[in-house]
Amino acid sequence: AVAAARGLVDQAREAQRRRDEAQAALLAAVSAEPLEVEVGAAADAFVAAESAGVALEAQDSARAKLDAAKAAQQRRDEARDAMGAAVAQPLLLLEVEGATAAAEHAAAAGVGMAEVAWAREKIEEAREAQGRRDAAQAALQAAVAPAALQVDVAAAEALVAPAEAAGVPEAAVAAARGLVDQAREAQRR
């Protein structure tokens, strides 16, 4: 009878050890910051905790942390995807304000600094390229804006290639070329 009792005590101690280890593993799995929790490992720790008989209160507390981690990681991943989509556009078509907002949201959601910095660089490149395009288009339009007899044909023609290189829309360049041709003809008469 004593041997049987000792056997039961040993079994109980073993069960308690497994439960304590499972609870410690569960708490460790969800103890990191929400964006750092390894969701798969935490889910495995839950299975082990349930089978070892860890108290429901401890499981509920850990589940709340795991749910918060899943939500934070999903927000981060969605913000990363939105930022990536925003900066995937060609520089001259990139919507600078929207991409900037997406990058700020991504940073706030915990997307890595390197990824956000890369997106911000791309946004700045787009801002500069669009500024060059807009300046070239304005200069070209200003050159052909006067009456045909007052257009400096050589200066206007010299602005065409830089405008094309800066990405001024083809229709705007073609319109300016047409006005330069009209000015040239008017000045020959």
C-alpha positions in Angstrom: 0.0 0.0 0.0 2.9 2.4 0.8 4.5 1.6 -2.5 1.3 2.3 -4.3 0.9 5.5 -2.4 4.4 6.5 -3.3 3.7 5.7 -6.9 0.7 8.0 -6.8 2.7 10.8 -5.1 5.4 10.4 -7.8 2.8 10.6 -10.6 1.2 13.7 -9.0 4.6 15.3 -8.6 5.4 14.5 -12.3 2.0 16.0 -13.4 2.6 19.1 -11.3 6.1 19.5 -12.8 4.7 19.1 -16.4 2.0 21.6 -15.5 4.5 24.1 -14.0 6.8 23.7 -17.0 3.9 24.1 -19.5 2.7 27.2 -17.7 6.2 28.7 -17.6 6.6 27.9 -21.3 3.2 29.5 -22.1 4.0 32.7 -20.2 7.4 32.9 -21.8 5.9 32.4 -25.3 3.7 35.5 -24.8 6.0 37.7 -22.7 7.7 39.5 -25.5 6.4 42.7 -27.0 3.3 42.0 -29.2 5.3 42.5 -32.4 8.0 40.2 -31.2 5.8 37.3 -30.1 6.3 34.1 -32.2 2.7 33.3 -32.8 3.3 29.7 -33.9 5.4 28.9 -30.9 2.8 30.5 -28.6 0.1 28.4 -30.2 2.1 25.2 -29.6 2.6 26.3 -26.0 -1.1 26.7 -25.6 -1.7 23.1 -26.8 0.9 21.8 -24.3 -0.6 24.0 -21.5 -4.1 22.6 -22.1 -2.9 19.0 -22.1 -0.9 19.6 -19.0 -3.8 21.1 -17.1 -2.6 24.6 -16.7 -5.2 26.7 -14.9 -7.7 28.4 -17.1 -6.9 31.8 -15.6 -3.3 31.5 -16.7 -4.4 30.3 -20.1 -6.9 33.2 -20.5 -4.3 35.8 -19.6 -1.8 34.3 -22.1 -4.5 34.1 -24.7 -5.3 37.8 -24.3 -1.6 38.6 -24.9 -1.5 36.3 -27.9 -4.6 37.8 -29.4 -3.0 41.3 -28.9 0.2 40.1 -30.6 -1.7 38.6 -33.5 -3.7 41.9 -34.0 -0.5 44.1 -33.7 1.4 41.9 -36.2 -1.6 41.9 -38.6 -1.7 45.7 -38.4 2.0 45.9 -39.0 1.8 43.5 -42.0 -1.1 45.4 -43.5 0.7 48.7 -43.0 3.8 47.3 -44.7 1.8 46.1 -47.6 0.0 49.4 -48.0 3.3 51.3 -47.9 4.9 48.9 -50.4 1.9 49.4 -52.8 2.1 53.2 -52.4 5.8 53.4 -53.3 5.6 50.7 -56.1 4.4 53.3 -58.6 6.8 54.9 -61.1 8.3 58.1 -59.6 6.4 60.5 -61.8 3.1 58.7 -61.0 3.7 58.1 -57.3 1.1 59.9 -55.1 3.5 61.6 -52.7 1.1 62.6 -50.0 -0.6 59.2 -49.9 2.7 57.4 -49.9 4.0 59.7 -47.1 1.0 58.9 -45.0 1.4 55.2 -45.7 5.0 55.3 -44.6 4.1 57.2 -41.4 1.4 54.7 -40.6 3.8 51.8 -41.3 6.4 53.3 -38.9 3.7 53.8 -36.2 2.5 50.2 -36.8 6.0 48.8 -36.1 7.4 48.2 -39.6 11.1 48.0 -39.5 13.1 51.2 -39.7 15.1 50.1 -42.8 11.9 49.4 -44.7 10.3 52.7 -43.8 13.6 54.6 -44.6 13.7 52.9 -48.0 10.1 54.0 -48.7 10.8 57.5 -47.5 13.9 57.7 -49.9 11.7 56.5 -52.8 9.0 59.2 -51.9 11.7 61.9 -51.8 13.0 60.7 -55.2 9.5 61.0 -56.5 9.0 64.4 -55.0 12.2 65.6 -56.7 11.4 64.0 -60.0 7.9 65.5 -60.0 9.3 68.9 -59.1 11.8 68.7 -62.0 9.0 67.7 -64.3 6.7 70.4 -63.1 9.4 73.1 -63.4 10.4 71.9 -66.9 6.7 72.0 -68.0 6.2 75.5 -66.5 9.4 76.8 -68.2 8.3 75.3 -71.5 4.9 76.7 -71.2 6.3 80.1 -70.3 8.6 80.1 -73.3 5.7 79.6 -75.7 3.1 81.7 -73.9 3.9 85.1 -75.5 2.4 86.1 -78.9 4.0 84.2 -81.8 6.2 87.1 -82.8 7.6 87.5 -79.3 8.5 83.9 -78.7 12.3 83.2 -78.4 12.2 80.2 -80.7 15.7 79.0 -80.0 15.2 79.3 -76.2 11.8 77.5 -76.5 13.3 74.7 -78.6 16.2 74.3 -76.1 13.6 73.6 -73.4 11.9 70.7 -75.3 14.6 68.0 -74.6 14.9 68.8 -70.9 11.1 68.8 -70.6 10.9 65.4 -72.2 13.7 64.0 -70.0 12.0 65.3 -66.9 8.8 63.4 -67.9 6.6 66.3 -69.1 3.5 64.6 -70.6 3.9 64.0 -74.4 0.7 66.0 -75.1 2.2 69.1 -73.4 5.5 68.8 -75.2 3.7 68.3 -78.6 1.5 71.4 -77.9 4.6 73.4 -77.1 6.3 72.2 -80.3 3.3 73.2 -82.2 3.4 76.7 -80.7 7.2 76.9 -81.4 6.5 76.0 -85.1 3.8 78.6 -85.3 6.1 81.2 -83.8 8.9 80.3 -86.2 6.5 80.6 -89.2 5.1 83.9 -87.9 8.6 85.3 -87.5 9.7 84.3 -91.0 7.0 86.5 -92.6 
